Amino acid sequence: MSIATFHKVHIFLVMFFMSLVMSVQAPLFAPFAATLGASSVLIGIMMSTGQIANLTGNLIAGPLIDRYGKKLFITLPMMISGGLFIAHSFATDATTLLVLRVANGFALAFLIPSALALLSSYAKNSQQQGKNMAIYGMLMTIASILAPLAGGNLGNLLGYEATYFFIGSGLLLISIYTLGYIHDSSAVSLSDKLNSTLTFGQVLALPTVHIILATGFAVMYIHGVIIYEVPYLAVEMGYSTARTGLLLSLMATGTLTSLSLFFLHRLDPVKRLMFGLFGMSMTLFAIFTDMLALPILLFVVGFFFGIVMPAMATAITDAVSKKGHGRAFGLMSSFYSLGIIVSSFVTGVVRDVISPYFIAFVIGMIILTFIGYKKMGIPSGSRAKSFQ
């Protein structure tokens, strides 16, 4: 096993266990907040403000990652987040939970861009990049299948407070592991780092990046609606957290299914983005018209989600040179956060008036139209790496 492969194995292990531990809370937050007296609107505000903090952190993270390396911004935020999750277990009111959500959102903003930038730095070409992102996607999906089931059952067995203590302790252990086994891909002098990075303006000048960011917003808006609405069934309809965890796991199973179709990863990533977003949008319309088929349709949404997410990361690394990966992944993550922010707020406000699934369908189709227009202006076969 080469040194690069050895390092990648550790990156994959850390990202898998990190995602597994953090996703345990997916079916728990909304009902936990409700037990502390939070209304549906306040739960939406909590999710939105947490993502606003995440978005802010994403934009700050990009330049710091490019300048000072990735490992620092994997280990330190994970330690801080572990402590904050443990603090969740001591929350006694909705205000305290809101403050913890905001602080945790900011801390976690540094993790994913750093990890993705580090992983991408070990790829020598687009084919290796696609393979790395496909493996990453599969591991994250397996984690997202297991975690909601574990979270729902842990919530029933241990209670919300003990489960959050378990989540925080798990993150602290993983952060200790990163100290010994995660390494930046190369040692670069500070002067080199200061002189070689791209600016946000240069990254945003690339036409393909516009398509990627718009797709990221739309996909995460749709994802945010589902993450909000499905756990809230536990509050409205008296479902157990185990049952809502099972529904979220069905979506993740659909994602794993599409990620297993390895021939898809050889297709043009921008075309995969458009196809996946169209599929997700149409499935949201189907959920709006027939809630009884929700388990099947969640599987289908997950299937199209699995088409989009690896294509997103591959498209970013195709469009932007390595010296701008920190900023590029930071921007991508910030648009993910923006999608969650808007969807959480809008869903909390309008859910008693109009179906959030229908709103998500409309937004998906509007952005798909924008993407089609932008793609017509990009020359066929262009790699769009204008700043090397």
ABEGO torsion letter per residue (X at the ends): XBAAAAAAAAAAAAAAAAAAAAAAAAAAAAAAAAAAGBBAAAAAAAAAAAAAAAAAAAAAAAAAAAAAEAAAAAAAAAAAAAAAAAAAAABABAAAAAAAAAAAAAAAAAAAAAAAAAAAAABABAAAAAAAAAAAAAAAAAAAAAAAAAAAAAAAAAEAAAAAAAAAAAAAAAAAAAAAABBBABBBBAAAAAAABBBAAAAAABAAAAAAAAAAAAAAAAAAAAAAAAAAAAAAAGBBAAAAAAAAAAAAAAAAAAAABAAAAABBAAAAAAAAAAAAAAAAAAAAABAAAAAAAAAAAAAAAAAAAAAAAAAAAAABBAAAAAAAAAAAAAAAAAAAAAAAAAAAAAAAABBAAAAAAAAAAAAAAAAAAAAAABBBGBAGBABX
